[in-house]
Each structure stands twice: as C-alpha cells, then as structure tokens.
C-alpha cells in the first residue's frame, strides 16, 4: 500500500498498450531526364502498426517493388524504440528510352486485414530530342507522352522554368495533368539570349481513402530538361 501510494503521489500513470493500429507506407519516386544521363531515386518509410497484442507487426518480407525492382529496407541507425522501416535506392535511366507506368507494390502485412496495395502512375515523358532550336519571336513546342490512369485519389501539378546561366528568367505554373504538348510563348523565352534551358517539373500523388487500414501515400516527381538554342 505504501508503494502504491508513493507512486500515486508522484503522479505516475500506467497507460494501456496501443492495440491493432493501421499501417502507413510513404514512397517518393523521383525521375530525372537530363540527357545524356538520367536517374531514378526512391525514398520512403513503412510503419506496420501494432497488432492485437500491442506488439509492432512483423513482416515476412518488408521489401517494396518499384518499376519492377525489389528494394529492400535501408540499414538505418540503431534505436531502442519501434521505428519506421526505411527505403532508399537509386539507379540510372536512359533518357532516350520510353517510360511507361511507374508501379509501386507494397509489402504484405499479416493481420492487417487488407491486401497489399498496388499503384500505377504514368509520368509525363519527353517525346523527341532534348536539344531544340527556336527562332526569335517564335513559340517553343515541347511534346510529351502522357496518360491518366484511374486511382483512388490523384493530385497533379507542374511547373515550367526557363533558365539562363543558372538563373531563372521565367516561370509557368499549373494545377492538373501535364498536357501532351506545352507551347512556350516567346515572351517567356526572350530572356534566354542565344540559348539556355527549359525545365519541366511535374508532381503526381496518389493517396488511399481514409477508411483503409493499410494507408499509402505514393508521390512521383519527374524532371525533364531541354537545351534550347535561339536563332535570330
């Protein structure tokens, strides 16, 4: 009794364990198309949640699959408390090769009560050469391969940057999918002088509905660079 009273006097409380919580996977895929080289980067984390006994759920295989590649968890810092499973990997891309849908396959989690989610998002991909020529007072036409695939929820936005010697001289922003052709008026290109770069940054994200017990946020970021020469 004395011990219990002392504990109460100190204001200490014993909380109930957290039981049977949802799982959450976050994955960001970044694609760069910068001729003559390109790159794909994957980063993300998975919190498998607590099971009905209050323990962190264990996975038979915690790897994710992105673009047909199996990505195992990245070795992180040691910790004394439960932490997210972390992913980090990169590899080269051929900027001249066509690129179709980017697919994410989540790992299966036993006891969650839902199948492992699978998402496919098609990024806008450059069609034609990366080196372009435009005449003064003319419109620059940028062609892309685009496709909209159904998903639970998708958000898209894009930004076009006109760059000269590492400085931004013009910018165009839009919400929604990237069109198959972007026409850049001369008013945005006039600051290039004899030439420069035009850069497209596109962002797409897919989120599972709130009522899912296995929630996923999948974001895809794509960057294309065109090298533009201005002719008088």
Secondary structure by P-SEA (a helix, b strand, c coil): caaaaaaaaabbbbbccccbbbbbbbbbbbbbbcccccbbbbbbccccccccccccccccccccccccccccccccccccccccccccbbbbbcccccccbbbbbbbbbccccccbbbbbbbccccccccbbbbcccbbbbbbbbbbbbbccbbbbbbbbbbbccccccbbbbbccccccbbbbcccccccccccbbbbbbbbbbbbccccccbbbbbbbbbbbbbbbbbcc
